[in-house]
Amino acid sequence: MNASVAIQVLPDVHDDEELIRIVDEVIAYIASTGYNYYVGPFETTIEGDSYDDLMEIVKNCQKVAVNAGCKAVSAYVKICFKPEGGVLTIDKKVSKHHK
C-alpha cells in the first residue's frame, strides 16, 4: 500500500442532525468506492495503492456534501504517500486499541 488519507468533512450547517446526515452521506460515498476505510469520531481514514484515486475521493467528498444540501463545506486532510509502498495500514495503527 502506498497511500493513506484522513479526511474530516465539516458542512456549514446550523443543526447537528443535519451535520450528521450530510457526513453520513459522505461516509456512504467513501464506502461505495471499495477502498478500505475506518470511521473515527473526527475523521475517516482511507487507504490504498492509488494516490490519484484517493485524491479523487477527497475531492468528491466536498461535492457529495454540497449535493447533500449544505451551501459550503470545509475539509481537513492528512496525507501519507510513499510511492514505493510501506505506508502503515489502518489495522496496524489501531487494531490493538479495539479488542
C-alpha distance (Angstrom), angle and dihedral (degrees) to the residues before:
residue distance angle dihedral
M1 . . .
N2 3.78 . .
A3 3.81 106.0 .
S4 3.77 141.7 42.8
V5 3.78 127.1 176.1
A6 3.77 132.3 -173.9
I7 3.78 118.3 -158.8
Q8 3.78 130.6 -171.2
V9 3.80 111.5 -167.3
L10 3.81 116.2 -159.1
P11 3.82 112.9 -171.0
D12 3.81 114.8 -157.8
V13 3.80 98.6 -120.0
H14 3.80 132.7 129.4
D15 3.79 100.0 -139.9
D16 3.81 125.2 73.4
E17 3.79 92.8 -145.6
E18 3.81 90.7 53.3
L19 3.80 90.5 48.1
I20 3.81 90.8 51.9
R21 3.81 91.9 46.7
I22 3.80 92.7 52.7
V23 3.81 94.3 43.9
D24 3.81 88.5 49.7
E25 3.81 88.9 55.5
V26 3.80 90.0 51.4
I27 3.81 90.6 49.9
A28 3.82 90.3 48.5
Y29 3.81 88.2 53.4
I30 3.81 90.9 50.4
A31 3.81 89.9 49.6
S32 3.81 90.3 51.1
T33 3.82 91.6 59.0
G34 3.78 92.3 71.8
Y35 3.79 93.7 -128.8
N36 3.79 120.7 130.7
Y37 3.81 109.5 -99.3
Y38 3.79 140.8 170.7
V39 3.80 125.2 -152.4
G40 3.78 114.7 -144.1
P41 3.80 129.6 178.7
F42 3.82 93.7 -94.7
E43 3.79 106.5 20.1
T44 3.77 145.4 10.1
T45 3.79 120.4 -123.1
I46 3.81 121.5 -149.4
E47 3.81 125.5 -172.5
G48 3.77 136.3 -170.9
D49 3.77 150.8 124.7
S50 3.81 98.1 -90.3
Y51 3.79 115.6 73.9
D52 3.81 90.1 -175.4
D53 3.81 92.7 53.1
L54 3.81 91.4 49.7
M55 3.81 90.9 50.2
E56 3.82 88.9 51.0
I57 3.81 89.2 52.8
V58 3.81 90.3 50.3
K59 3.81 89.9 51.2
N60 3.79 92.7 47.4
C61 3.82 93.3 50.3
Q62 3.81 89.3 70.9
K63 3.80 91.4 48.6
V64 3.81 91.8 49.3
A65 3.81 90.1 52.2
V66 3.81 92.8 50.1
N67 3.80 91.8 45.4
A68 3.81 87.9 51.4
G69 3.78 90.0 61.7
C70 3.78 113.9 -85.4
K71 3.79 119.2 123.3
A72 3.81 94.2 -144.7
V73 3.77 137.9 12.2
S74 3.78 135.2 -165.7
A75 3.78 123.7 -158.4
Y76 3.76 134.8 -166.7
V77 3.79 114.0 -154.9
K78 3.80 132.7 -170.5
I79 3.79 118.0 -167.1
C80 3.78 131.5 -166.3
F81 3.80 114.0 -174.7
K82 3.80 128.4 174.6
P83 3.81 110.1 170.4
E84 3.81 91.4 -158.5
G85 3.82 92.8 49.9
G86 3.76 131.4 -117.0
V87 3.80 101.0 120.5
L88 3.80 109.6 155.7
T89 3.80 110.8 -104.4
I90 3.79 125.5 -123.6
D91 3.80 88.8 -116.3
K92 3.79 93.1 53.8
K93 3.80 91.2 48.6
V94 3.80 100.8 47.8
S95 3.82 114.3 11.0
K96 3.81 94.4 92.4
H97 3.81 88.8 58.1
H98 3.80 95.2 52.9
K99 3.79 104.5 55.3
